[in-house]
Amino acid sequence: MKQLWRNLNNVFSKLNYNKRKSNAIAKIINEGRDITNQNQISIHFSNYFSTVGEQLLQQSKNKIQNKVPPTAFYDNSVKKIVCFVGLLIQSKLAN
């Protein structure tokens, strides 16, 4: 069984070799500059994909902080508990 998978892998690797080679990115444009060196292209992709998540997270935090009140994330049971505690405090202060 292992030999079968090895043979299939060898066959498909050789068949796809030319396709993979032709799909290489020949050029990217970064900040108005053409980059054609494959190592530089890979570095730019690496930098982009290693920071894009953090940048998107920061953007979404800014949007949430500016538009959504802090209590919007409480579920109904938390709101009920907060109201109940508030009523208890008011009643204790009244007595």
C-alpha positions in Angstrom: 0.0 0.0 0.0 2.8 2.4 0.8 4.5 1.7 -2.5 1.3 2.4 -4.3 1.0 5.9 -2.7 4.7 6.6 -3.4 4.2 5.7 -7.1 1.1 7.9 -7.3 2.9 10.7 -5.7 5.8 10.4 -8.1 3.6 10.3 -11.1 1.5 13.3 -10.0 4.5 15.3 -8.9 6.1 14.9 -12.3 2.8 15.8 -14.1 2.2 18.9 -12.0 5.9 20.1 -12.1 5.4 22.2 -15.2 2.1 23.6 -14.0 3.6 24.7 -10.7 6.6 26.2 -12.4 4.4 28.3 -14.7 2.2 29.5 -11.8 5.1 31.4 -10.1 4.4 35.0 -9.5 6.7 37.0 -11.8 6.1 40.5 -10.4 4.4 42.4 -7.7 4.1 46.1 -7.1 4.8 47.3 -3.6 4.6 51.0 -2.9 4.9 51.8 -6.6 8.0 49.7 -7.1 8.1 46.6 -9.4 9.6 43.6 -7.6 10.7 40.7 -9.8 13.2 38.9 -7.6 11.6 35.7 -6.3 13.2 36.0 -2.9 12.0 39.6 -2.5 8.5 38.6 -3.6 8.4 35.8 -1.0 9.6 38.2 1.7 6.9 40.8 0.8 4.2 38.1 0.9 5.5 36.8 4.2 5.6 40.3 5.7 2.1 41.0 4.5 0.5 37.8 5.7 2.3 37.8 9.0 0.9 41.3 9.9 -2.5 41.4 8.1 -4.3 39.6 10.9 -3.1 42.0 13.6 -4.0 45.0 11.4 -7.5 43.7 10.7 -8.0 43.0 14.4 -6.9 46.5 15.3 -9.2 48.0 12.7 -12.2 46.0 14.0 -11.4 47.0 17.6 -11.4 50.6 16.6 -14.8 50.2 14.8 -16.3 48.4 17.7 -15.0 50.8 20.3 -16.4 53.8 18.3 -19.8 52.3 17.5 -20.9 49.7 20.0 -21.7 50.4 23.6 -19.8 48.2 26.2 -23.1 46.7 27.4 -24.0 45.4 23.9 -21.9 42.2 24.6 -23.8 41.2 27.7 -26.3 38.5 27.2 -29.8 38.8 28.7 -29.0 36.9 31.9 -26.1 39.2 32.7 -28.4 42.3 32.2 -31.0 40.8 34.5 -28.4 40.1 37.2 -27.1 43.7 36.9 -30.6 45.1 37.2 -31.4 42.8 40.1 -28.3 43.9 42.0 -29.0 47.5 41.2 -32.5 47.1 42.7 -31.1 45.4 45.8 -28.6 48.2 46.3 -31.4 50.8 45.9 -33.7 49.0 48.4 -30.8 48.7 50.9 -30.1 52.4 50.6 -33.8 53.3 51.0 -33.9 51.4 54.3 
